[in-house]
Amino acid sequence: MIELGWWVTGAVLFVAAGVFVWSRQVSIRPPDPLRPRLADHGVIQLFAMIVIILMLVHMVTLVAGEPITGRR
């Protein structure tokens, strides 16, 4: 299994942020009737934001040195 260290976590975070920004730019363009959009960019943005949040939580876990648990 791949260990999610700092470099991998940062790379996934960077790629997800890039996908989010790209999808945002595509979604705010005015629609072109001759070139239909084949993907729902709102869903792409949602999944990219979920990955970004998960990677930020994972970075907090790496800083803390132990998994984050809820209140007991």
PyMOL commands that place a pseudoatom at each C-alpha (Angstrom):
pseudoatom trace, name=CA, resn=MET, resi=1, chain=A, elem=C, hetatm=0, pos=[0.000, 0.000, 0.000]
pseudoatom trace, name=CA, resn=ILE, resi=2, chain=A, elem=C, hetatm=0, pos=[1.216, 3.517, -0.727]
pseudoatom trace, name=CA, resn=GLU, resi=3, chain=A, elem=C, hetatm=0, pos=[2.201, 5.566, 2.276]
pseudoatom trace, name=CA, resn=LEU, resi=4, chain=A, elem=C, hetatm=0, pos=[0.630, 9.017, 2.170]
pseudoatom trace, name=CA, resn=GLY, resi=5, chain=A, elem=C, hetatm=0, pos=[3.522, 11.152, 3.331]
pseudoatom trace, name=CA, resn=TRP, resi=6, chain=A, elem=C, hetatm=0, pos=[3.986, 14.875, 2.966]
pseudoatom trace, name=CA, resn=TRP, resi=7, chain=A, elem=C, hetatm=0, pos=[4.970, 14.829, -0.711]
pseudoatom trace, name=CA, resn=VAL, resi=8, chain=A, elem=C, hetatm=0, pos=[2.123, 12.618, -1.882]
pseudoatom trace, name=CA, resn=THR, resi=9, chain=A, elem=C, hetatm=0, pos=[-0.436, 14.487, 0.215]
pseudoatom trace, name=CA, resn=GLY, resi=10, chain=A, elem=C, hetatm=0, pos=[0.784, 17.844, -1.100]
pseudoatom trace, name=CA, resn=ALA, resi=11, chain=A, elem=C, hetatm=0, pos=[0.762, 16.605, -4.695]
pseudoatom trace, name=CA, resn=VAL, resi=12, chain=A, elem=C, hetatm=0, pos=[-2.795, 15.268, -4.404]
pseudoatom trace, name=CA, resn=LEU, resi=13, chain=A, elem=C, hetatm=0, pos=[-3.870, 18.522, -2.754]
pseudoatom trace, name=CA, resn=PHE, resi=14, chain=A, elem=C, hetatm=0, pos=[-2.240, 20.577, -5.528]
pseudoatom trace, name=CA, resn=VAL, resi=15, chain=A, elem=C, hetatm=0, pos=[-3.797, 18.470, -8.314]
pseudoatom trace, name=CA, resn=ALA, resi=16, chain=A, elem=C, hetatm=0, pos=[-7.260, 18.606, -6.705]
pseudoatom trace, name=CA, resn=ALA, resi=17, chain=A, elem=C, hetatm=0, pos=[-6.983, 22.376, -6.331]
pseudoatom trace, name=CA, resn=GLY, resi=18, chain=A, elem=C, hetatm=0, pos=[-5.964, 22.648, -9.993]
pseudoatom trace, name=CA, resn=VAL, resi=19, chain=A, elem=C, hetatm=0, pos=[-8.925, 20.513, -11.087]
pseudoatom trace, name=CA, resn=PHE, resi=20, chain=A, elem=C, hetatm=0, pos=[-11.236, 22.668, -8.984]
pseudoatom trace, name=CA, resn=VAL, resi=21, chain=A, elem=C, hetatm=0, pos=[-9.925, 25.932, -10.457]
pseudoatom trace, name=CA, resn=TRP, resi=22, chain=A, elem=C, hetatm=0, pos=[-10.020, 24.563, -14.023]
pseudoatom trace, name=CA, resn=SER, resi=23, chain=A, elem=C, hetatm=0, pos=[-13.574, 23.283, -13.569]
pseudoatom trace, name=CA, resn=ARG, resi=24, chain=A, elem=C, hetatm=0, pos=[-14.619, 26.617, -12.072]
pseudoatom trace, name=CA, resn=GLN, resi=25, chain=A, elem=C, hetatm=0, pos=[-13.224, 28.480, -15.077]
pseudoatom trace, name=CA, resn=VAL, resi=26, chain=A, elem=C, hetatm=0, pos=[-15.046, 26.179, -17.495]
pseudoatom trace, name=CA, resn=SER, resi=27, chain=A, elem=C, hetatm=0, pos=[-18.326, 26.424, -15.606]
pseudoatom trace, name=CA, resn=ILE, resi=28, chain=A, elem=C, hetatm=0, pos=[-18.453, 30.250, -15.581]
pseudoatom trace, name=CA, resn=ARG, resi=29, chain=A, elem=C, hetatm=0, pos=[-17.971, 30.552, -19.352]
pseudoatom trace, name=CA, resn=PRO, resi=30, chain=A, elem=C, hetatm=0, pos=[-21.115, 31.375, -21.298]
pseudoatom trace, name=CA, resn=PRO, resi=31, chain=A, elem=C, hetatm=0, pos=[-22.599, 28.299, -22.971]
pseudoatom trace, name=CA, resn=ASP, resi=32, chain=A, elem=C, hetatm=0, pos=[-21.729, 27.678, -26.604]
pseudoatom trace, name=CA, resn=PRO, resi=33, chain=A, elem=C, hetatm=0, pos=[-24.581, 25.953, -28.474]
pseudoatom trace, name=CA, resn=LEU, resi=34, chain=A, elem=C, hetatm=0, pos=[-22.156, 24.441, -30.995]
pseudoatom trace, name=CA, resn=ARG, resi=35, chain=A, elem=C, hetatm=0, pos=[-19.955, 22.800, -28.321]
pseudoatom trace, name=CA, resn=PRO, resi=36, chain=A, elem=C, hetatm=0, pos=[-22.062, 21.071, -25.669]
pseudoatom trace, name=CA, resn=ARG, resi=37, chain=A, elem=C, hetatm=0, pos=[-20.489, 20.358, -22.306]
pseudoatom trace, name=CA, resn=LEU, resi=38, chain=A, elem=C, hetatm=0, pos=[-20.053, 16.652, -21.774]
pseudoatom trace, name=CA, resn=ALA, resi=39, chain=A, elem=C, hetatm=0, pos=[-19.458, 16.818, -18.030]
pseudoatom trace, name=CA, resn=ASP, resi=40, chain=A, elem=C, hetatm=0, pos=[-21.300, 18.461, -15.157]
pseudoatom trace, name=CA, resn=HIS, resi=41, chain=A, elem=C, hetatm=0, pos=[-18.643, 20.765, -13.773]
pseudoatom trace, name=CA, resn=GLY, resi=42, chain=A, elem=C, hetatm=0, pos=[-20.557, 21.341, -10.548]
pseudoatom trace, name=CA, resn=VAL, resi=43, chain=A, elem=C, hetatm=0, pos=[-20.093, 17.659, -9.682]
pseudoatom trace, name=CA, resn=ILE, resi=44, chain=A, elem=C, hetatm=0, pos=[-16.402, 17.826, -10.627]
pseudoatom trace, name=CA, resn=GLN, resi=45, chain=A, elem=C, hetatm=0, pos=[-15.977, 20.833, -8.327]
pseudoatom trace, name=CA, resn=LEU, resi=46, chain=A, elem=C, hetatm=0, pos=[-17.772, 18.993, -5.522]
pseudoatom trace, name=CA, resn=PHE, resi=47, chain=A, elem=C, hetatm=0, pos=[-15.512, 15.931, -5.765]
pseudoatom trace, name=CA, resn=ALA, resi=48, chain=A, elem=C, hetatm=0, pos=[-12.395, 18.124, -6.025]
pseudoatom trace, name=CA, resn=MET, resi=49, chain=A, elem=C, hetatm=0, pos=[-13.451, 20.040, -2.896]
pseudoatom trace, name=CA, resn=ILE, resi=50, chain=A, elem=C, hetatm=0, pos=[-14.041, 16.772, -1.017]
pseudoatom trace, name=CA, resn=VAL, resi=51, chain=A, elem=C, hetatm=0, pos=[-10.514, 15.619, -1.933]
pseudoatom trace, name=CA, resn=ILE, resi=52, chain=A, elem=C, hetatm=0, pos=[-9.082, 18.999, -0.880]
pseudoatom trace, name=CA, resn=ILE, resi=53, chain=A, elem=C, hetatm=0, pos=[-10.797, 18.783, 2.518]
pseudoatom trace, name=CA, resn=LEU, resi=54, chain=A, elem=C, hetatm=0, pos=[-9.632, 15.195, 3.027]
pseudoatom trace, name=CA, resn=MET, resi=55, chain=A, elem=C, hetatm=0, pos=[-6.021, 16.118, 2.189]
pseudoatom trace, name=CA, resn=LEU, resi=56, chain=A, elem=C, hetatm=0, pos=[-6.114, 19.099, 4.562]
pseudoatom trace, name=CA, resn=VAL, resi=57, chain=A, elem=C, hetatm=0, pos=[-7.394, 16.834, 7.338]
pseudoatom trace, name=CA, resn=HIS, resi=58, chain=A, elem=C, hetatm=0, pos=[-4.656, 14.344, 6.499]
pseudoatom trace, name=CA, resn=MET, resi=59, chain=A, elem=C, hetatm=0, pos=[-2.028, 17.114, 6.734]
pseudoatom trace, name=CA, resn=VAL, resi=60, chain=A, elem=C, hetatm=0, pos=[-3.345, 17.984, 10.204]
pseudoatom trace, name=CA, resn=THR, resi=61, chain=A, elem=C, hetatm=0, pos=[-2.999, 14.315, 11.107]
pseudoatom trace, name=CA, resn=LEU, resi=62, chain=A, elem=C, hetatm=0, pos=[0.595, 14.314, 9.844]
pseudoatom trace, name=CA, resn=VAL, resi=63, chain=A, elem=C, hetatm=0, pos=[1.389, 17.409, 11.921]
pseudoatom trace, name=CA, resn=ALA, resi=64, chain=A, elem=C, hetatm=0, pos=[-0.258, 15.981, 15.043]
pseudoatom trace, name=CA, resn=GLY, resi=65, chain=A, elem=C, hetatm=0, pos=[1.533, 12.667, 14.692]
pseudoatom trace, name=CA, resn=GLU, resi=66, chain=A, elem=C, hetatm=0, pos=[-1.511, 10.605, 15.608]
pseudoatom trace, name=CA, resn=PRO, resi=67, chain=A, elem=C, hetatm=0, pos=[-4.959, 10.049, 14.096]
pseudoatom trace, name=CA, resn=ILE, resi=68, chain=A, elem=C, hetatm=0, pos=[-7.613, 12.561, 15.031]
pseudoatom trace, name=CA, resn=THR, resi=69, chain=A, elem=C, hetatm=0, pos=[-10.421, 11.051, 17.062]
pseudoatom trace, name=CA, resn=GLY, resi=70, chain=A, elem=C, hetatm=0, pos=[-13.700, 12.530, 18.159]
pseudoatom trace, name=CA, resn=ARG, resi=71, chain=A, elem=C, hetatm=0, pos=[-14.690, 13.418, 21.686]
pseudoatom trace, name=CA, resn=ARG, resi=72, chain=A, elem=C, hetatm=0, pos=[-15.024, 10.531, 24.086]
for i in range(1, 72): cmd.bond("trace and resi %d" % i, "trace and resi %d" % (i + 1))
show_as sticks, trace
zoom trace
